[in-house]
Amino acid sequence: MSEQASGEERTAPFEGQTRIVNVNDMPWQQAGTPGIKFKVLYRDEKTGASTLLLCFEPGAKTPLHQHTGLEQTFVLEGSLSDHDGTISAGNFVWRQAGSIHQATSGSNGSLHIAFFSSPNRMLDGSEDDLAPKQE
């Protein structure tokens, strides 16, 4: 199939439009916060939008932070809590831009997938180690 002209509407699938991520073979990255590790499933280097698989050990706690854009999280295993309540396995939470919180995993830890439309702003002055690294 030949390349389509810029701006032309596509009407059929094309080779290479899908990216399959082999998450099982990806190594976990250790976050700067003890007890938290993650895998980057998707990241847009221009906007900072990302999709992460996060694993929190029991009682792991994020630094106090602000979501500069929309955050969406689906808990696969365990639970996460903050001042607004607890999100348990099989449940979903979203936070609007500007939301401030500190998440803590439950007694069984947490495995969750999170979607961030932009990087977080750490309120303790630390760097958001889940964000893309600036070269």
C-alpha positions as CSV (number, residue, x, y, z in Angstrom):
1,M,0.0,0.0,0.0
2,S,1.5,3.4,-0.9
3,E,1.8,6.3,1.4
4,Q,-1.4,8.5,1.4
5,A,-1.1,12.2,0.8
6,S,-1.0,14.4,3.9
7,G,-4.5,15.2,5.1
8,E,-6.2,12.5,3.2
9,E,-8.7,10.5,5.2
10,R,-7.9,6.9,5.7
11,T,-10.6,4.3,5.1
12,A,-8.6,1.1,5.7
13,P,-6.1,-0.3,8.1
14,F,-2.4,0.2,7.2
15,E,0.8,-1.6,8.2
16,G,2.5,-0.3,11.3
17,Q,-0.5,1.6,12.8
18,T,-0.6,-0.6,15.9
19,R,2.1,-0.9,18.5
20,I,2.0,-4.1,20.5
21,V,3.8,-3.9,23.9
22,N,5.2,-7.1,25.4
23,V,4.7,-6.0,29.0
24,N,5.6,-9.4,30.5
25,D,9.2,-9.1,29.1
26,M,9.7,-5.4,30.2
27,P,11.8,-4.9,33.2
28,W,10.3,-3.1,36.2
29,Q,11.9,0.4,36.9
30,Q,12.4,1.4,40.4
31,A,10.7,4.8,41.3
32,G,12.6,7.2,43.5
33,T,9.9,6.6,46.1
34,P,10.6,3.4,48.1
35,G,8.2,0.5,47.5
36,I,7.1,1.7,44.1
37,K,8.1,0.3,40.7
38,F,6.7,0.8,37.2
39,K,6.7,-0.1,33.6
40,V,6.2,2.6,30.9
41,L,3.6,1.2,28.5
42,Y,3.2,4.4,26.5
43,R,4.8,7.9,26.6
44,D,4.4,10.9,24.4
45,E,7.7,12.8,24.8
46,K,6.2,16.1,23.6
47,T,3.2,16.3,25.9
48,G,4.3,14.0,28.8
49,A,1.1,12.0,28.4
50,S,1.8,8.4,29.6
51,T,0.3,5.0,30.5
52,L,2.0,3.2,33.3
53,L,1.7,-0.2,35.0
54,L,2.5,0.5,38.7
55,C,3.3,-1.9,41.5
56,F,3.2,-0.6,45.1
57,E,4.4,-2.7,47.9
58,P,2.1,-2.9,51.0
59,G,2.0,0.6,52.6
60,A,3.9,2.3,49.9
61,K,3.1,6.0,49.7
62,T,3.6,8.6,46.9
63,P,4.9,12.1,47.7
64,L,2.2,14.7,47.9
65,H,1.6,15.8,44.3
66,Q,-0.6,17.7,42.0
67,H,-2.0,16.3,38.8
68,T,-1.3,18.9,36.1
69,G,-3.7,17.1,33.8
70,L,-6.3,14.3,33.9
71,E,-5.3,11.1,35.8
72,Q,-7.2,7.9,35.3
73,T,-6.4,4.7,37.3
74,F,-7.7,1.2,37.2
75,V,-6.8,-1.1,40.1
76,L,-6.0,-4.6,39.0
77,E,-4.9,-6.1,42.4
78,G,-4.9,-4.7,46.0
79,S,-6.0,-1.2,46.8
80,L,-5.0,2.5,46.9
81,S,-6.3,5.1,49.3
82,D,-6.1,8.8,49.7
83,H,-8.1,11.5,51.5
84,D,-11.1,10.9,49.2
85,G,-11.4,7.1,49.9
86,T,-10.2,3.7,48.8
87,I,-10.1,2.2,45.3
88,S,-10.0,-1.6,45.4
89,A,-9.3,-4.2,42.7
90,G,-11.7,-4.0,39.8
91,N,-12.5,-0.3,40.4
92,F,-11.6,2.9,38.6
93,V,-10.8,6.4,39.7
94,W,-10.1,9.6,37.8
95,R,-8.8,12.9,39.1
96,Q,-9.2,16.3,37.4
97,A,-6.3,18.6,36.5
98,G,-5.3,20.5,39.6
99,S,-6.1,17.7,42.0
100,I,-3.7,17.3,44.9
101,H,-3.3,14.0,46.9
102,Q,-1.0,11.4,48.3
103,A,-1.8,7.8,47.5
104,T,-1.0,4.9,49.8
105,S,-1.3,1.2,49.0
106,G,-3.2,-1.2,51.2
107,S,-2.0,-4.1,53.2
108,N,-1.7,-6.3,50.1
109,G,-0.1,-3.6,48.0
110,S,-1.4,-2.5,44.6
111,L,-1.1,-3.3,41.0
112,H,-2.7,-0.7,38.8
113,I,-2.6,0.9,35.4
114,A,-2.6,4.7,35.3
115,F,-3.1,7.1,32.5
116,F,-1.7,10.7,32.9
117,S,-2.4,13.4,30.3
118,S,0.7,15.3,31.6
119,P,3.4,14.8,34.2
120,N,2.6,15.4,37.9
121,R,4.1,18.2,40.0
122,M,5.7,17.0,43.2
123,L,4.8,19.4,46.1
124,D,7.8,18.4,48.2
125,G,10.2,19.7,45.7
126,S,11.3,16.3,44.4
127,E,11.3,15.3,40.8
128,D,8.5,13.3,39.3
129,D,10.4,10.2,38.6
130,L,7.5,8.7,36.6
131,A,7.8,11.6,34.1
132,P,10.0,11.6,31.0
133,K,13.6,12.5,31.7
134,Q,14.8,15.8,30.4
135,E,18.0,15.5,28.4
